[in-house]
Amino acid sequence: MKENDERNWIRAFSQMLNALEGKNASTEEAASILKHIYGGAGSYSDFYIAKNNREEQKRINKHLSDLNDMLWHLLCE
């Protein structure tokens, strides 16, 4: 996200990281943040990284989707 100049959702992921690494580390807090960003229209589920090259865009967003799935599995299941 940083490499693609994303500025909105990066804050939520920074909060999750802080929840996991902080003095009172909490997977529950990180899971709560993750669940919260997926709610409703205009939520993180609508996010994608736009690229001029369609194949590059597909590749990058597939990778992002795979990472999101892993994160959900680790925190929310």
N, C-alpha and C positions, 0 to 999 in steps of 0.2 A: 504494500500500500504506500509506504513512504517513497519507494522508487517511482511511483506513478502519481505522486503529488496529491494523494487522497488526504483530505483534512477533516472530514466529518466523523467517519466510523473509527478512525484511528484512536480517537479519544476513548471510546468504549473498550477497545482492545487494550489500551494503556491502563485503564481502570481494572480490567480483568487481571492483567499482569501484576499490577500493584497488589491486588487482593491475594494473589497466589504467592507473591514474594515478600509481602509485608511482615511486620512484627507478629501480627496475629493472622498468619496465613489461613485463608479460607477458600476451599473449593466451592463451598455453598454460595458464598458471595459472588465468586466469579461465574458460577452457573446461573445465578439470578440475573446478572448483567447480560450474559449471553442470551438467555431466554427473553429478556426484555427487548433486546434490539431486533428480534424477529417478529414482533407484533404489528399487524396492520399494514395498510398501504403506505408506501414510501419507507418501509422498514429495510433492514439490512438484507432481507431476502430478495429485494429488488436491485441490490448493488451489483455492479459489474465494472470491470476495468475496460475502458474504451481504448482501442488502438486503431490506427489507420489500416494496418494489415489484418485482414479478417482471420487468417490462419493463426497469426500471433495472438490475436484477441481470444480465439477459441482455446488455444493452448494455455494461456495465462489464466483464463477464467475457469478452465477445467482444473488446473492446479489449485486455484483458490477454493473451488468447490470441494475438492478432496481434503484440503486442510481444514475447511469449515466442518466437514463431516467428522474428521478425526477429533477436532476440538469438542464438538457436541458429544461424541461418544465418550470422551474422557471426562467431561464435566457433568453431563446431564443424564447419562444412562447408568 
